[in-house]
Amino acid sequence: MKLRTIAFALLLPALLAVIPLPMLAAAPTTGKGTTARPSGGTSARRTRPASGGAAVHAKAMGLLRAAASRWSADRTYRVHGVYRQAAQLGAQSQSASATFELAGAPGGRSREEIYENGTESLTLSDGNYTSSFIGSFGQYTRHRGVTPALDSLGRMHRGDATPGVRSLALGPAAGALDGLESVRLLRADTVHTEAGVQHCDVLLASYAPAKGDTAKVKREVWVSRADSVIVRHGLRTERAMGDRTLIEERYVTFDRVQLGASLLDSLFAFTPPAGAREVLAFERPGSNRLDLTGQSAPGFELADVDGALHKLEEHRGSVVLLDFWATWCGPCRMTMPALDRLTREFKGRGLVVYSVNLRERGDVAANFMTQRGFSMTTLLDRDGAVASLYGATAIPSFVIVGTDGVIKAHLVGAHAEGTMRAALARAGLE
């Protein structure tokens, strides 16, 4: 079976284990086979639409500016809410929801707690280390580094980084003005939250296309009239997929919002639950993938895109990072900027990075790397023989070989840069 055929079936569980985003599950449909519009977890009553032309647009901009100003990178925040998403493709429809609590404070401290279908996932940063825990796995990870700063969330939710629940929920609030092209007042509305009934102005904001996309993003934003806090936001997108249209909706409702409050240090401290096991990267229980960690790395000889030959044995005494990838693999492309940073940072410090391209022409791989300015040496595994030696049946797959020629780590799927650094540290490179 070809790698392209089996890669995504094996890769998706690995990705979901590392990034615990809300997953799509079976959803109720209406009698006509369409997905019901997400409510955002609260009841709402629409009132009259707004009118007034330019004056309305000016008022809308003022409301959005006031809402955005409530968020600042140097203040604390703690929010609780519900994330809902739904998708429809032809007669097929799916939906999912998750409850979350997010908190952040200066110094890189953050908390992200998510409950979905009775499963808890938790990510904490104390400003020095980030720890993550998935309850159903009974596993946790710990690595040096912090979660993204609040002022980067606006860029993240528009596609400039791998999105997580934090960026999906807070990005449209903290980055309400980032990439904004226009905004207008739609209507008045009410939203019921734990704090009571919120009387809101509903805005329709239009944003420039996200990175790598051509479609503009139009988002509805509910701004509380009492304190200018965004209490709900949502969007609907439509994309052509052959002769059908994929319709997606995502809505977030905040039940509680605290901005600028004093937060205890214990909120950001992680204590492993009893029985939890520390791992380098999350793996679904019962996974039977080939893991060569602790074994001698199989030798190989491959040509790079310029025809020069490279042998693994030539690098005994250095740490070698092998990245098995292909240009058509989305998760592979996501991880490459981090690999490029590591390659440049550790240049001349004992790290060799080989991006091992699978079953593609040399010019295809070379053009991909050159156009993006990546500095990794690209090797060509034309028949996938080396990938088979290393058990790389799904991509991206990362293998880290220590200075003694022994495999120190074997990671499958798109992993955070902090996880990659922790794996390199295990091989003696910091």
Beta strands, then each sheet from edge to edge (+ up, - down):
strand 1: 25-26
strand 2: 44-49
strand 3: 77-89
strand 4: 92-105
strand 5: 109-116
strand 6: 119-126
strand 7: 129-134
strand 8: 139-144
strand 9: 180-193
strand 10: 196-207
strand 11: 217-224
strand 12: 230-241
strand 13: 244-259
strand 14: 277-278
strand 15: 301-303
strand 16: 309-311
strand 17: 319-325
strand 18: 351-358
strand 19: 377-381
strand 20: 397-401
strand 21: 407-412
sheet 1: 1+ 4- 3+ 13- 12+ 11- 10+ 9- 2+
sheet 2: 1+ 4- 5+ 6- 7+ 8- 14-
sheet 3: 15+ 16-
sheet 4: 19+ 18+ 17+ 20- 21+
end
